[in-house]
Structures are given as C-alpha cells and as structure tokens.
Amino acid sequence: MFKSFISKILSHQKVAVFSHVRPDGDCLGAQIALSLWLQKNGIEVAAYNEDSIPGNMRWLLEYFPIDDPANANLDSFDAFVVVDGNALHRFGDTAETLPEFEKPIYMVDHHPDPDDVFEEFVSSVEASSTCELIYRLYAEHKPQQIDEKAAKAMYLGLVTDTASFQFNSVKPDTLQAAGDLLERGGFTPDEVVEKIYSSRPLRQLKLLSLALETIEVHAEGTISTIVITQDMLKKTGCTKEDTEGFVQYPMSVEGVKACVLFQQQDERIKLSLRSKSDDVDVNQWALNFNGGGHKRAAGAWFEGDLEEAIEAVIKVGQKQALA
C-alpha cells in the first residue's frame, strides 16, 4: 500500500506535515506519528496546524512540536504532507496556498473522494482512522521504529476515531494494530484514555450542562439535535475546542438514527453530523451544506441564523431518516 509513497517521500530532505483545522485525536496522532517516522528516516521535518491544540491532547507536543504555519518559511521545504483530510481547504488558509510553491504535496487519509492536487497519496475509506494507516506505514517499512511516543500517538487516533472501538469501521486489523501498538509502545490503554477523557476542565463540564438542556428530537424521533451558542461559550469561559465529543450525547437518545450538533461560530453555524447506521448517510447529508466526511460522521456549514439552520438541516436529513 505504501511502497510508492515511501519511495517518493523519502527522496526529500525537508518536509512539512499539516493536520486539519479544528484538530482532533486522529489528525494530531497521525501528524505526530508521521513526523516522528520521517525524522527517524533522516528527513528534516516540521509540523503545522492553524488552530490551537485541545487541552486534553497537548501532551502530544512533548513528542513533537506543532507550530502555526503563518510563521513558517514554507518555501524552504522540499515537499508537504497533509493527514486526515483530502482537500487543502480542510487545513486552513495557509495550506490552500501550498500549490503556489510548486512543490510535491502528499496525503494520507481515510475520507472518500480526494482532490487531485496530490503527487502521491494513500487513501482507504475502509480504514478506521488515519492513525491506522500510519501504523500500516510503519509496519510496511520498519515496524521496529514504533517506539512509545509513536505508539501512543497512533493509539490516540485509533481510540478517538472509533469511539473506543465501538464503530463498525473497527475490523480485526484495527484491533491487531491496537494490540501491536500497546506491545511495542510498552504502555497500557489507560495511560492514553485517561488523558483524553479524564482530564476535562470544570468550564467544559459547565458548558456541557448548558448544551445538554438544548437536546431535542425531530422527524418522529429519528433525528436529535444539540446546540452550542456563543453565549454559552462566553458564560463558561470556553472556546470551540472545548466542544470536542459533545456530539455523542444526542446520539445516545433512544430511537435516534442520526444527530446534529449546531455550533454558532461568528456569522455561520458549524454542523457536526453523526449516524448510528448506514441507513442514514451523513456524508451525503453534509454535501447539501458545503461539507462532507464519512457515512457515519461528517461536518458542514450553514450560512444563516440558528433557527434557519435547524429547520433546513432537519428537512434534508429526514428524507433518509424516515425512509
């Protein structure tokens, strides 16, 4: 799978690795693990993200630094790599300018329909996560290069992108990868899981309390929604990064097939869509609102106010949910 990618990427001397904006555990874990792999194989490497790193994942920065690309001399790099996203706009304003440097751009990702700007890419929608693909990179090249830091970074992505191995994207290969990471990294699952889920600041729990009060069901109980407003963020002292994982709560409502988190951001609404089964393809749903993703997890945007957003998004989604 990685033979051509390995041959081409290791022909460079200096590479920049980008993770997508509004970073999550999978993109950050993949970025750190890939950066470490490049470094281990003699490549000078730097990692970039335009957004701040969520508090419960900042421990990754002890393994490899992630900087703001606005401060970088990108023309000094021989090549660029993007992980956990297959369109440059997913990586921010700076990443969208990468073609202007006329350097090769590579991609490792597990979302459908990649753009055609990449010199070489590894893309598998069957993979549970981009971190599972990075694990395969290590395994195909030199598995002995998996040390504790790389293993914990990849394990983070496996856990967060599968809801702790609950999704149907989890295959025997996924669990085998997780087991190998635990063995080679010499750690136990709680060492990563507790950092992600057991270190929430009090302000985040207060925000969650306010958000839970907004949960409603629609379309004969098949779709649930949860709302996060700018007022809530201001009242609790939270930022958009503190909303990570909130979308799982409306999904747990009995009888619900899919859910949507509506988050006010400036003059538009961010949509996070999730589905319990392939009966509701949220990727297709999100395409109606300038978004996309996977069948069971996708993101999109709505230009307008909150009430308009809820009405319009439910109207589209119920066509699948009530089918």
N, C-alpha and C positions, 0 to 999 in steps of 0.2 A: 504493500500500500504506500509506503513512504520512500521507496527506493529512489525515484526521480527527485522527490522533494529534498531528500538528504544530500544527494549528489550536487544539486544546484545551490542549496542554501549554504553548504559548507565550502563553496567556492569563493565566498565573500570574506572580507576581513572585518567589516564593521556593519552591524545590523541593528536596526531599531524595531522594537516589538511593541505593538499597540493593543490595548484592551478597550472594549467598548465603553461609551459613556454610561453613567448610572451603573457602575460596576457591581457585579455580583460574585459569588464564590467561584463559579465555574470560569468566568473570564479571567479573574485575578489568579486563580490557581494555575490555569493554563499558561498565563503570561509569565508567572514566576518560574514554573517548571520548565517552560521552553527557554527562557532566558538563562537559567542555570545550565540547561543542556548545551546551548550554544557556547556558553562560557567554558564548559568542560571540554569542548571540542575546538578550543583555540580561537573562537570568534570574540572580538570586542563587541559588547552588546549594551544597549540601554533600553529601559522600559518606560512607556509613557501612557498617561491617561489624563484627559482634560478635567475630570471630576475628582472630588476628594474620595478617599477610600473609607468605606464604612468602618465605624469604630471597632466592631467585633471581628474585623479582618485585618486590622493594621499590624498584627503580629507578623503577617507575611512580609512586611517591609524590613524586618530583621534579616530575612533571607536574601532579598534583592530589592534595591530601591526602585520606586516608581515615581517619575517626575512629570511635571506639566510640559507638554510639547511646545507650548508657546515660548519657552525659554531655551529651546534647543536649536542648535545649528544643524538642521536636518540635511542640508546639502553635503555634510561631511560623511554621511552614511553611504554604503555601497548598495544597501537593499533594505526593504521594510517588510515586516510581517504583521498581519492582523490576526487575532484569535477570537473565536466565539462570536463571529459576525461575518457576513459575506457581502456587505455593501459598505463602502467607505463612509457614508453619512452616519452610520451607526457608531463611528469612532470619533465624531466631533469635527469642528470646523477645520482644525489643522490637518487632520487625516484626509479630509476631502481634497486638500491641495497636493497630496503626495504624487499624483501623476505628473504634476508640473516639474518635478525634479528629474523625470525621465530615468528613474532607477527601477529595478525589478521590485514588484510587490507580490508577496506570498500570502497565503491564507491557510489556516487550519480551523475547521468549523463543522458544526453538525446541523445547520439550518438548511432548508430547501432553497433552490433557485439562486445560486451565487451569481454575482455580477461577473462581467467578462473582462475585468481590468487586471486580473492576476497572472503573473508569469507562470506560476505553478501553485496548485492548491490541493489540499486533501480535504474532502468533504464527504461526510457519511451521515445521512439523516437517521440511520439505524443506531448510531452510537448514542449512549445515554447522555453523553456530555462531551464537551471539547476536551476536558481533562482525561477522559477515557482514550481519546485519540492521541493525546500527548503521551499517555502511558504506552500506547502501541508504538509510538515513535521510539521511545527509549527501548522497548522490548525488541523491536526490529533491528535497532542499531547496536547498542551496547547496554543490555539490562543491568550490568554491574555498575553503571553510572547512577542508578537510582539510590540516592542517599536519603537521610532523614528529612532534609529540607525539601527536596523534590517530591518525596513520597507524601509528606504532609500536605504540600500544596495541591498535588493531584487528588489526594483523598478528599480534601475540602470540596473540590469541584464535583466529585462523584456523589458526595453526600448531599450537597445543596441542590444540585440539578435533578436529583431523583427523589427529593423529599425523604431522605434517609432510606433509599432503596424501595420506595413504595410504588413508583410509576411503572407502567407496562414497558417503558423503554429499558428497564433493567433485564438483562439477559444473563445466562450463565457466564459469558465472557466478562460482564461487568463485575460480577461478584468475585470471579477469579482474579480480576485486576485489583480489586479492593484488597483481597487476601494477600496478594503478592506485595502490594504497597505496604501493608502492615508488617509483613515479614521482613522485607528489605529495609524498611524505614525504622524498624525496631521500636514501634510505639503501639499503643492501644487506642481503640476508637474514641474513648472519652477524652483523650488529650486534644483532639480536634473539635469534637462535638460540643464539649463544654465551652470552648472559646467562642463558638458560633451562637449557641442557644442559651447559655447560662451566664452571660455577661451583659445583659441588657441594662442600659442606664434607666434610672427611675423615670426620667422625662419620656422615654419611649413607651413605657407601660401606661403612663398617663394619657399619651396620645392614642394608644391602642384602646383604652377605655372609652374615649370620646368616639373613636371610629366605630367601635362595636355597636354603639347606640344607633348608628345610621343603617345597619343591615336591614334590607328589605328583600322580599321575593316578588317576582314578576312572572308573566307568561305561565299562569296556572301552576306556580310553584317550581318551575323548571330552571329559572334563572335567578340568581341572587346578586345583590349589589352591596358595595360598601363605599363610603365616601370619605375623603380626607380633604379638608379645606385649608386655605391659607390661614384662616382664623385659628384653626386647631393647632397648626404648627406654631403660630405666634404665641398662643396661650400657653403651650407646653415647652416652648423654647427648643422645638425640634426642627430638623431640616428634612428634606426629601429622602435623604439616606436612611433616616430613622424608620421609614415605612416598609423597609425590606421584610418580606414574609407575611405582611398583613393580609394579602390576597387569599391565604389558606383558610381564613376564618369563615367568610361567606361560603366557601366551597364545602365546608363541613355541615351545612344545613341539610337536614333530611329531605330527600326527594329532589334535590337540586342536581341538574345535569351540568351546568356551567355557571361561572360567576364573572363579575367585572368589578375591578377596583377603579374608581374615578378619583383622580388626584388633581386638584387645582394647581397649575403652575403658570404664573404670570397671566397671559391672556388666552391660554388654551388649557385643555384638560388632557392629562395623560391617562390612557386606558391600559390596564393590565387584565388580560383575559385568560381564564383557565377553564378546562373541561375535564370531566370525570371519565369520559369515554370517547371513542371515535365517532359516536353518533352526532356530536357537535364538534365540528372542525373550527377551532377558534382562529387558525391561520387564515382560512377563507373569510371568516367574520371580520378579522382585523384589516384585511385588504380593502374593505369598504371605507376605512378611516385612515388611510395613508400609513398602514402598519403591516405587520406580518410576524411570522415566527414558526412555531410547530403546530401540529394538530391540537395538542392539548395545552399549549402555553404560547401566548402571543402578546404583542404590545401594539399600541396605536395612539393616534392623537385626534382630538376633536377641537375645531376652532369654534368657540361659542361659549355660552354660559352653561352652568352645571345642569339645570333642568332640561335644557335643549339636548345636552349630551346624553343624559339618561334615556330620554324619550327616543332619540334617534338610534342609539346603540341597541336598546332592547327591541325596537321594531325590526332591526335587521337580524338580531340573534334568535328571535323567537321562531323565525321561519325554519330553522334547524331544530330548535329545542322542542317544538310542538309537532314536528313531522312524524 
